[in-house]
Amino acid sequence: NFAPTENPEAAPKQAAAVPTQLEKPSLPVVGIIALGVTAQQVRDIQGEPVSGWEQRWEYGPSWVAFRCGVVIDWYSSTLRPLKVASEHPPATTKWSPPRHCKE
């Protein structure tokens, strides 16, 4: 009974190394919140919000706004910064929600 337990322990250690290597290249792409990022990606990047509703999640004084399940705006306070490249999305960024969006 003990031998099978030892073999599965060795296998997950080897398997864990492979996904870690695969995840590293994708981190720069989804490592920060950006316009068009999905709600699930925001959860993965920033964690659960302190409060909010479907269209706006609050992280203390910082917040992320959604439309059709994707990020359309944010404010990152220095008191509790979001994982974003700037305090607000750049004003010059032209972005629109998915075409199937009916909100």
VOPAGU-2260 file (C-alpha; in pm, 1 decimal, decimal comma):
REM VOPAGU-2260
SITE   aa  ch    i         X         Y         Z
SITE  ASN   A    0       0,0       0,0       0,0
SITE  PHE   A    1     286,7     240,8      67,3
SITE  ALA   A    2     463,7     191,2    -265,3
SITE  PRO   A    3     174,4     326,4    -479,9
SITE  THR   A    4     151,9     632,8    -255,9
SITE  GLU   A    5     519,8     711,4    -311,5
SITE  ASN   A    6     496,0     684,1    -690,7
SITE  PRO   A    7     205,5     932,9    -726,3
SITE  GLU   A    8     397,3    1180,5    -510,4
SITE  ALA   A    9     690,4    1167,0    -749,8
SITE  ALA   A   10     467,7    1208,0   -1056,2
SITE  PRO   A   11     297,2    1534,3    -941,2
SITE  LYS   A   12     637,0    1690,7    -868,6
SITE  GLN   A   13     742,5    1622,4   -1226,8
SITE  ALA   A   14     403,6    1729,2   -1364,7
SITE  ALA   A   15     404,9    2049,8   -1158,8
SITE  ALA   A   16     730,0    2160,2   -1320,8
SITE  VAL   A   17     581,0    2141,4   -1669,8
SITE  PRO   A   18     274,7    2368,8   -1610,7
SITE  THR   A   19     493,0    2618,9   -1425,2
SITE  GLN   A   20     719,4    2644,9   -1728,0
SITE  LEU   A   21     418,5    2679,5   -1957,3
SITE  GLU   A   22     257,5    2950,6   -1742,8
SITE  LYS   A   23     564,1    3174,7   -1725,7
SITE  PRO   A   24     549,8    3287,6   -2091,8
SITE  SER   A   25     182,9    3387,7   -2053,9
SITE  LEU   A   26     233,9    3598,2   -1739,7
SITE  PRO   A   27     341,7    3915,9   -1920,8
SITE  VAL   A   28      31,4    3892,0   -2140,0
SITE  VAL   A   29    -220,4    3848,6   -1857,0
SITE  GLY   A   30      -7,3    3966,1   -1563,8
SITE  ILE   A   31    -173,4    4306,4   -1556,1
SITE  ILE   A   32    -529,2    4427,2   -1595,1
SITE  ALA   A   33    -589,7    4586,7   -1934,6
SITE  LEU   A   34    -886,3    4691,5   -2144,6
SITE  GLY   A   35   -1069,3    4386,2   -2277,2
SITE  VAL   A   36    -946,8    4148,7   -2004,9
SITE  THR   A   37   -1222,2    3915,7   -1881,2
SITE  ALA   A   38   -1367,6    3919,1   -1530,8
SITE  GLN   A   39   -1205,5    3580,3   -1464,5
SITE  GLN   A   40    -866,1    3715,6   -1570,0
SITE  VAL   A   41    -911,7    4008,7   -1329,0
SITE  ARG   A   42    -982,3    3757,2   -1050,1
SITE  ASP   A   43    -670,4    3562,0   -1146,8
SITE  ILE   A   44    -455,8    3877,3   -1155,1
SITE  GLN   A   45    -597,3    4086,8    -869,6
SITE  GLY   A   46    -793,5    3840,8    -657,6
SITE  GLU   A   47   -1147,0    3869,2    -526,4
SITE  PRO   A   48   -1290,6    4220,6    -497,0
SITE  VAL   A   49   -1372,7    4365,2    -155,9
SITE  SER   A   50   -1719,5    4464,2    -278,9
SITE  GLY   A   51   -1903,2    4558,5    -594,2
SITE  TRP   A   52   -2146,7    4420,3    -844,9
SITE  GLU   A   53   -2140,7    4274,1   -1194,6
SITE  GLN   A   54   -2035,5    4596,5   -1366,8
SITE  ARG   A   55   -1792,5    4735,9   -1106,8
SITE  TRP   A   56   -1561,3    4560,5    -864,3
SITE  GLU   A   57   -1407,3    4754,3    -579,5
SITE  TYR   A   58   -1068,4    4688,6    -425,9
SITE  GLY   A   59   -1078,9    4944,0    -147,1
SITE  PRO   A   60   -1045,1    5285,8    -312,9
SITE  SER   A   61    -944,1    5123,5    -643,9
SITE  TRP   A   62   -1203,2    4979,4    -882,8
SITE  VAL   A   63   -1246,5    4797,1   -1212,3
SITE  ALA   A   64   -1546,8    4856,8   -1440,6
SITE  PHE   A   65   -1687,4    4592,8   -1676,6
SITE  ARG   A   66   -1919,5    4582,2   -1973,2
SITE  CYS   A   67   -2024,2    4249,4   -2122,1
SITE  GLY   A   68   -1785,9    4070,9   -1887,4
SITE  VAL   A   69   -1470,6    4254,8   -1995,1
SITE  VAL   A   70   -1276,3    4548,8   -1849,7
SITE  ILE   A   71   -1374,4    4888,0   -1989,1
SITE  ASP   A   72   -1224,5    5119,3   -1723,3
SITE  TRP   A   73   -1040,8    5128,7   -1390,5
SITE  TYR   A   74    -899,4    5354,0   -1124,7
SITE  SER   A   75    -590,0    5245,8    -933,7
SITE  SER   A   76    -541,2    5427,8    -603,1
SITE  THR   A   77    -196,6    5451,9    -447,3
SITE  LEU   A   78    -359,4    5338,0    -120,3
SITE  ARG   A   79    -439,7    4997,3    -271,5
SITE  PRO   A   80    -302,8    4983,0    -625,8
SITE  LEU   A   81    -434,7    4751,1    -890,9
SITE  LYS   A   82    -202,8    4544,9   -1106,8
SITE  VAL   A   83    -226,4    4784,3   -1400,7
SITE  ALA   A   84      14,3    4983,3   -1614,8
SITE  SER   A   85    -138,8    5322,8   -1526,9
SITE  GLU   A   86    -379,7    5490,8   -1284,1
SITE  HIS   A   87    -652,1    5497,5   -1553,7
SITE  PRO   A   88    -663,1    5343,6   -1902,3
SITE  PRO   A   89    -484,2    5568,4   -2152,3
SITE  ALA   A   90    -723,7    5824,5   -2300,5
SITE  THR   A   91    -586,9    5756,6   -2647,1
SITE  THR   A   92    -678,8    5387,2   -2632,7
SITE  LYS   A   93    -957,9    5301,9   -2872,9
SITE  TRP   A   94   -1135,9    4991,2   -2755,7
SITE  SER   A   95   -1490,7    4865,4   -2765,6
SITE  PRO   A   96   -1669,3    4573,1   -2600,2
SITE  PRO   A   97   -1731,6    4248,5   -2792,7
SITE  ARG   A   98   -1973,0    4281,1   -3085,0
SITE  HIS   A   99   -2219,7    4033,5   -2931,1
SITE  CYS   A  100   -2255,3    4265,1   -2629,6
SITE  LYS   A  101   -2609,2    4390,4   -2567,0
SITE  GLU   A  102   -2551,5    4591,7   -2248,5
